[in-house]
Amino acid sequence: MILVLMFFLLFPICPIYAEPEPQKTDDIQLEEIIVKEKKIIKEKSSISIANESIPANVNVVTKDELSNIVTSKHEEIFRKIPGLYVESYGQGDIGSALTMRGLGGGGGGKRYIATYIDGVPQNYPIYFGDHLISWLMPEMIERIDVIKGPFSVLCGDNSVGGCINITTPTTSPSSVVTSGGSYGSFRVLPTFSYDKLKFTPLVLGEYHRTDGFRDNSDYERYNFFTKVSYPIGDSSIALRFNYYKADWDAPGYISKTELEKDIVSRKSTLTPDDGGDSEAVFFVVNYTPDSKEEGLYITTYYSDVELNRYVAFPIYSTSPIAQQARIFNTDTAGIKTYYNFFVAKEIMLTPGFEFRYDDGYYQRYPTQKRTKSGECAQYWDARYTQYSMFVQGQIKPVEFLKFVGGIRYDGFAYDITNHVVPDNSGEGDSYVLSPKVGIVISPFRNFDIFANWSKGARAPYINELSPSSSSQRKNFDLEPAYISSWDTGFSSFLFDRLKFSVDYYQTDLKREVAIINNEPVNIGDSSRKGVEIDLKFYILPEFAVYSSYSWVNAEVKNPINPGQDKVIDVPEDIIKLGFEFIKSFSEDEKFYGDLGYYYTSGKYYYIGKSTSPVKGPVFDKYTLNLNYKMKKLGYFLSATYTPRKYSSEVTWLNGNEIMLNPQPLWNFTVGLKYEF
């Protein structure tokens, strides 16, 4: 951390401007930097519907940047984004947890980050996890917008810590990618697209398998993605279909104590029969204006997602194996539409509405070698309806000042059948009113100051309304967990060489939830206060240094166990450092290299009613990505080095033990891409 802070202090705070003015002809070197790193983004002070133009801390990742990432894992696409903590569970296809501003993670039991792909929500209210986007490949992505904080009216439920919008491409170079790597990994991905017709087709397929680092960690998946785009006047319509299927084994978790005492090895598994399978189908239709931002936006969708997981959580190698099934299936359908128009030259208005319907079930029951051996401990059939209305306005009274204001109404209706405790079945509804205001001040060129305030809430979880324990009563009158959040910061860009931003925030949350014995427990109201610092310095036209540091203090204000005032499962410090090299030798020849370092501090846990927290292990790793393209051929290599023997990206408390998913010391991938 000291190294990072010293690095930041080497450079002055510099002004920003998102779209620099063209350089003079005698200033060739600075112009080269812009050509190599230019992003098609809107200025924060402009009147625009674009995500990055709202007065908030927003990170944008483009297709060019994603094309340089050598990975088959969806978690890696978020790895370099400042302030975003990614937990890969390492247990097949159960997903991952995303944390921003100290909100999220926690074994996936907290849905605090709203995630959308082509406007379709990927958080499922009936699933007890963060989100399910394991089917997403880097090659499926055109752009990622990460909005820090609950400040966009276009983002609904789960947008407590922030919102992630992922856009899929309409076209891509036709190609075949093959790669292989450590632990029997193999992947092949053909892509076909043709943009010379009235309509533009895009088809991707994928086959991927690996033996995995640990015992019982085999993984195999099939992926098919197709999208057809067609112009209609000044707008376009895109139809997307994708099908996904995966089978996996899961190595489970190992206690930190047994690892340190060499009772078990890092590769071993205590659960040789764990694993599962998943299957998903998506139909999506997007209607958007082509060139201008004015016009009608419509997204309609239907999905069928199924996940079957068989898992046991023994604490020690001598503990009995008590495997259970966790079965989830849901059909989801919805529509989101809004109309964006200019009331005047510097006044924009965006009204809209959203509707979503989920019909699914979730079960837990005991199994032996994936065969049912007892009655359900949890079993809900649930129908969930969300209906929303929102409006956002922007006004720019003078050149250096912009105001943004909006309000969003979200209603939630539940119809739950509890098969384990029938008396806890029932119906209920609630609503949330979320006002949002923001301001951008640009006192001079290359400098933006922004501030935001918002209220909102997260909708109640299924098991909060209808507990599966007979000792707890149903609570369909439960109000949403309300939040209040604000932030302030600035960003700068000097001489087309140095980007620098600082953001301070605070979020207050009602009803902080911890998952204890498979049930949500209200541990009190909570507060997050933190700082995010982001820097990128273009030392040469081809060479850049990047660095980010995030710190958060997450506290429970009125803990149910006095003295336990830390929010568990939240890392205080996140550090990301790296060097990036891009060199174009000609139009058909290019080299890219990236060497990065990723660090998260250990998370806190409480054992029983003790007021002395136990701190989990630090996790860090080094990553290397190399890409060389010459005409139609591309060669790539990635390597990861995880130096700490007893660390894990995901940690959690099982009884009195911190549980880990050990990582390999080294992991390599090499591959070839042929474009035709």
C-alpha positions, 0 to 999 in steps of 0.5 A: 500500500505504501508503494502505491501511495508513493507512486501516486504522490510522484505526480501532481493532480492534473486537469481532465478533458474526455475528448482532447482537442486535435494537436498541431501538426508539429506535435506528432508524439502526443497525437500518437498517444491519443490514436492508440488509446482513444475510446469512443466516450462522451465528456462528463460535462456533455448532455448525453444518455451515455453512462459515462456522461452522468456525474459519477465515477464510471469506468469504460472498457472497450472491445480493443482492450478486451481483445488483449485479455487471454482468458476463458473466465468471465471473472478476468474481464473485470480484473483491471477495473479500479475498485472492483473486487472479483471473487471466483468461487472456483466451484464449477459454474456457480458464478462469482461475486462482485464487490464495489465500495464494500458492497457485495461478495459475502459468499454470494448471499448479497446482491448489491451489484446490478449486472446487465447484458444488453439491458437484460438483468443477470441477478435472479431473486430466487437464486441465492447468489450474486449473479449468473454470467458464467456463460459470458465469454470475452469474445461476446463483449463489445463494451463494459460500463461500470457505474460506481454507486446507485446513481443511474435511474436506468439501473434498478434493483440490486444497484446498491454498490453500483451497476455493470452494463455489458454490451455484446457486439453486432459484428466481429472479424471471422476467425478461429481461435484455439488455445491450450494450457496448464492442467489439461485446458483446451478451448476452440472458438470459431466466429463468423460475421458478414457486414456486406448485407442489409442485415449483419449476422454474428455467430460464435461457438465455443468448446472448453474443457479443463482438468483443473488444478485441484482434484475433482475439478474437471470442467466442460462447457458448450456455448453458442451465440448468435446475433442478427442486426437489421437497420430500420430507418434511423434505428436498428433492431438486434435479435440475439439467441444463445444457448449454454451448457456445462458440466463440472466437478467441484473440489470444495474448500479446505481449512486454512489450519489443515493447509498450514499444518500440511495435513492436506495438500493444496491440490486435494479435495475433501468432497470427491463427489461434489459438482453439478451442471447448468443450462441456459437459453436466452432470447433478446431483442434490442431496438435502438437509435443508430446515430443520434441519441434521441429516440426510442430504446426498447429491450425485451427478453426471455431466459430459462436458466437451470443450475444443479449443484451438489456440495458438501462443506466438511470443515476438516479432512476427518469431518463426515461428508454431508452432501446436499443438492442445491437446485435452481430453475427460473423462467424470466421475461421482461421489457425495458423501454425509454425515450430520450429527447432534447427539450432544448439544445442544452436540456435532455429528458429521458422517461421510461418504464420496466417490467420483469416477471420471474417464475421458478423454484429453489430446493435444498435436500440431502444427497449421497453421491448426487442421489437424493437421500432425504426430504427437502430442507428448503423448497420454494416455488416463487413468482416475482414481479417487478414494475418500474417507472423512471425519468431523468433530466439533464440541464446545462445552464452554462458551459462549465456546469451541468445538473442531472436529476432523476427519480425511479419508482420500483414495485415488487410483488411476491407469490411464494409457496413454501413446501417445507413450512407451508404456513410461511407461504404467502403473497406480499408487495413493496415499493422503493422510491429512489431520487437521484441528483448530481452535478458536474463542474468544469471550471477550466479545460481538462478538469471535472468535479462531480458530486452525487446523492441518491436514496434507494433500497434493495428488495427483500430476499425470498428467504427473508419473507418466507423462512424455511425454519419452522422457528421463524415466522413469515414476514411479507410486510417486510420493507426493502432495506433502504440506502442513502449514498453520496460521493464527490470527486474529480478526474483529470487528463493532462497533456494527453499523458496523465489520467488521474481521478479521486473519489470519496463516498459514503453509503448507509444501509438499513438491515445489513444481512449475514447468511448464518446456517443458510438463513439471512440474519439482520446484523444491524444497520451499516455504513461504508466510507471509502476512497478510490484513486485511479492513475494512468501515465503514458510515459511513451506513445507505446508505454503506459503505467497504470495504478489504482487504490481502493480503501473502504471502512465498512462498519455495523452501526448497531450490531446485534452482538455488541462489539462486532462492528466490522462488516465481514467479507469485505476487504479494506484495501484493493491495489492494482498496478501494471505496465502496458505496451502497445506497438503497431509496426504497420497496419497489419502488425501489432504487439501488445503486452501487459504485466499486472499485479492484483492485491486484496487485503484479508477479510474480517470474521467473528467467531461466535460472540467474540469482539476480536475479529479474525482476519483472513489471508491476503490474496495477490497475484501477477498476470502477464498477457502477450498478443502478437498479430501479423496479418491474419494470424495472431499469437497469444500467451498468458501466465499467472503467478500466485505467490502465497501458498495459503491464500485464496481469492474467496474465503469464508468462515465455516464454524471456527475455521477460515476456508480456502480454495487454494490456487496453483503457483503458475498457470499458462495459456498459449493460443493461435487466432486465424482471421479469414 
